[in-house]
Amino acid sequence: QVRLGESGGGLVQAGGSLRLSCAASGTIISMNAMGWYRQAPWKERELVARITSDGSTNYADSVKGRFTISRDNAKNTAYLQMNSLKPEDTAVYSCLGNLFGRDYWGKGTLVTVSS
């Protein structure tokens, strides 16, 4: 069974950095598109960044220039480097991976940015 597991969340001060990882297990085939989503309290889930299997990326306007998504296909892992964090970046960050037309979600990791 394909599973995604996130790690790297935590508490950081405004202006700081964190790196999130999302590792896929249960498959030897590289995921197709992988993405990071986030959901803050009382808000809808939103796409943060997405990367295709060939490395094409897109970002939410609110994180452009601060966040960078990347992936290591050999490890079937996606990363989200988050710099210049702001309190409004506080949310549960979840990883989404697509394989053969099916979406798989991780359980999420909490990122808290203090002012």
Contacts in CASP RR format, 6 or more apart in sequence:
PFRMAT RR
TARGET T0000
AUTHOR 0000-0000-0000
METHOD contacts of the structure
MODEL  1
QVRLGESGGGLVQAGGSLRLSCAASGTIISMNAMGWYRQAPWKERELVAR
ITSDGSTNYADSVKGRFTISRDNAKNTAYLQMNSLKPEDTAVYSCLGNLF
GRDYWGKGTLVTVSS
1 26 0 8 1.000
2 24 0 8 1.000
2 25 0 8 1.000
2 26 0 8 1.000
2 27 0 8 1.000
2 99 0 8 1.000
2 104 0 8 1.000
3 24 0 8 1.000
3 25 0 8 1.000
3 26 0 8 1.000
3 104 0 8 1.000
3 106 0 8 1.000
4 22 0 8 1.000
4 23 0 8 1.000
4 24 0 8 1.000
4 25 0 8 1.000
4 95 0 8 1.000
4 96 0 8 1.000
4 97 0 8 1.000
4 104 0 8 1.000
4 105 0 8 1.000
4 106 0 8 1.000
5 22 0 8 1.000
5 23 0 8 1.000
5 24 0 8 1.000
5 25 0 8 1.000
5 95 0 8 1.000
5 106 0 8 1.000
5 107 0 8 1.000
5 108 0 8 1.000
6 20 0 8 1.000
6 21 0 8 1.000
6 22 0 8 1.000
6 93 0 8 1.000
6 94 0 8 1.000
6 95 0 8 1.000
6 106 0 8 1.000
6 107 0 8 1.000
6 108 0 8 1.000
6 109 0 8 1.000
7 20 0 8 1.000
7 21 0 8 1.000
7 23 0 8 1.000
7 109 0 8 1.000
8 18 0 8 1.000
8 19 0 8 1.000
8 20 0 8 1.000
8 21 0 8 1.000
8 109 0 8 1.000
9 18 0 8 1.000
9 20 0 8 1.000
9 93 0 8 1.000
9 109 0 8 1.000
9 110 0 8 1.000
9 111 0 8 1.000
10 18 0 8 1.000
10 109 0 8 1.000
10 110 0 8 1.000
10 111 0 8 1.000
10 112 0 8 1.000
11 112 0 8 1.000
11 114 0 8 1.000
12 18 0 8 1.000
12 85 0 8 1.000
12 111 0 8 1.000
12 112 0 8 1.000
12 113 0 8 1.000
12 114 0 8 1.000
13 113 0 8 1.000
13 114 0 8 1.000
14 85 0 8 1.000
14 86 0 8 1.000
14 87 0 8 1.000
14 113 0 8 1.000
14 114 0 8 1.000
14 115 0 8 1.000
15 83 0 8 1.000
15 84 0 8 1.000
15 85 0 8 1.000
15 86 0 8 1.000
15 113 0 8 1.000
16 83 0 8 1.000
16 84 0 8 1.000
16 85 0 8 1.000
16 113 0 8 1.000
17 81 0 8 1.000
17 82 0 8 1.000
17 83 0 8 1.000
17 84 0 8 1.000
17 85 0 8 1.000
18 82 0 8 1.000
18 85 0 8 1.000
18 111 0 8 1.000
19 79 0 8 1.000
19 80 0 8 1.000
19 81 0 8 1.000
19 82 0 8 1.000
20 36 0 8 1.000
20 79 0 8 1.000
20 80 0 8 1.000
20 82 0 8 1.000
20 93 0 8 1.000
20 95 0 8 1.000
20 109 0 8 1.000
20 111 0 8 1.000
21 77 0 8 1.000
21 78 0 8 1.000
21 79 0 8 1.000
22 34 0 8 1.000
22 35 0 8 1.000
22 36 0 8 1.000
22 77 0 8 1.000
22 78 0 8 1.000
22 79 0 8 1.000
22 80 0 8 1.000
22 95 0 8 1.000
22 97 0 8 1.000
22 106 0 8 1.000
23 75 0 8 1.000
23 76 0 8 1.000
23 77 0 8 1.000
24 31 0 8 1.000
24 34 0 8 1.000
24 76 0 8 1.000
24 77 0 8 1.000
24 97 0 8 1.000
24 99 0 8 1.000
24 104 0 8 1.000
25 76 0 8 1.000
27 76 0 8 1.000
27 99 0 8 1.000
29 99 0 8 1.000
30 53 0 8 1.000
30 73 0 8 1.000
30 76 0 8 1.000
31 53 0 8 1.000
31 76 0 8 1.000
31 78 0 8 1.000
31 97 0 8 1.000
31 98 0 8 1.000
31 99 0 8 1.000
31 104 0 8 1.000
32 52 0 8 1.000
32 53 0 8 1.000
32 97 0 8 1.000
32 98 0 8 1.000
32 99 0 8 1.000
32 100 0 8 1.000
32 101 0 8 1.000
33 50 0 8 1.000
33 51 0 8 1.000
33 52 0 8 1.000
33 53 0 8 1.000
33 97 0 8 1.000
33 98 0 8 1.000
34 50 0 8 1.000
34 51 0 8 1.000
34 71 0 8 1.000
34 78 0 8 1.000
34 95 0 8 1.000
34 96 0 8 1.000
34 97 0 8 1.000
34 98 0 8 1.000
35 47 0 8 1.000
35 48 0 8 1.000
35 49 0 8 1.000
35 50 0 8 1.000
35 51 0 8 1.000
35 69 0 8 1.000
35 78 0 8 1.000
35 95 0 8 1.000
35 96 0 8 1.000
35 97 0 8 1.000
36 47 0 8 1.000
36 48 0 8 1.000
36 49 0 8 1.000
36 50 0 8 1.000
36 69 0 8 1.000
36 78 0 8 1.000
36 80 0 8 1.000
36 93 0 8 1.000
36 94 0 8 1.000
36 95 0 8 1.000
36 96 0 8 1.000
37 45 0 8 1.000
37 46 0 8 1.000
37 47 0 8 1.000
37 48 0 8 1.000
37 93 0 8 1.000
37 94 0 8 1.000
37 95 0 8 1.000
37 96 0 8 1.000
38 45 0 8 1.000
38 46 0 8 1.000
38 48 0 8 1.000
38 89 0 8 1.000
38 91 0 8 1.000
38 92 0 8 1.000
38 93 0 8 1.000
38 94 0 8 1.000
38 111 0 8 1.000
39 45 0 8 1.000
39 46 0 8 1.000
39 91 0 8 1.000
39 92 0 8 1.000
39 94 0 8 1.000
40 88 0 8 1.000
40 90 0 8 1.000
40 91 0 8 1.000
40 92 0 8 1.000
43 91 0 8 1.000
45 94 0 8 1.000
46 60 0 8 1.000
47 60 0 8 1.000
48 59 0 8 1.000
48 60 0 8 1.000
48 63 0 8 1.000
48 67 0 8 1.000
48 80 0 8 1.000
48 93 0 8 1.000
49 57 0 8 1.000
49 58 0 8 1.000
49 59 0 8 1.000
49 60 0 8 1.000
49 63 0 8 1.000
49 67 0 8 1.000
49 68 0 8 1.000
49 69 0 8 1.000
49 80 0 8 1.000
50 57 0 8 1.000
50 58 0 8 1.000
50 59 0 8 1.000
50 69 0 8 1.000
51 57 0 8 1.000
51 69 0 8 1.000
51 70 0 8 1.000
51 71 0 8 1.000
51 78 0 8 1.000
53 73 0 8 1.000
55 71 0 8 1.000
57 69 0 8 1.000
59 65 0 8 1.000
59 67 0 8 1.000
59 69 0 8 1.000
62 88 0 8 1.000
63 82 0 8 1.000
63 89 0 8 1.000
66 82 0 8 1.000
66 83 0 8 1.000
66 84 0 8 1.000
66 85 0 8 1.000
67 80 0 8 1.000
67 81 0 8 1.000
67 82 0 8 1.000
67 83 0 8 1.000
68 80 0 8 1.000
68 81 0 8 1.000
68 83 0 8 1.000
69 78 0 8 1.000
69 79 0 8 1.000
69 80 0 8 1.000
69 81 0 8 1.000
70 78 0 8 1.000
70 79 0 8 1.000
70 81 0 8 1.000
71 77 0 8 1.000
71 78 0 8 1.000
71 79 0 8 1.000
72 79 0 8 1.000
78 95 0 8 1.000
78 97 0 8 1.000
80 93 0 8 1.000
82 89 0 8 1.000
82 111 0 8 1.000
85 111 0 8 1.000
85 113 0 8 1.000
86 113 0 8 1.000
87 113 0 8 1.000
87 114 0 8 1.000
87 115 0 8 1.000
88 113 0 8 1.000
89 111 0 8 1.000
89 113 0 8 1.000
90 111 0 8 1.000
90 112 0 8 1.000
90 113 0 8 1.000
91 110 0 8 1.000
91 111 0 8 1.000
92 108 0 8 1.000
92 109 0 8 1.000
92 110 0 8 1.000
92 111 0 8 1.000
93 108 0 8 1.000
93 109 0 8 1.000
93 110 0 8 1.000
93 111 0 8 1.000
94 105 0 8 1.000
94 106 0 8 1.000
94 107 0 8 1.000
94 108 0 8 1.000
94 109 0 8 1.000
95 105 0 8 1.000
95 106 0 8 1.000
95 108 0 8 1.000
96 103 0 8 1.000
96 104 0 8 1.000
96 105 0 8 1.000
96 106 0 8 1.000
97 103 0 8 1.000
97 104 0 8 1.000
97 105 0 8 1.000
98 104 0 8 1.000
END
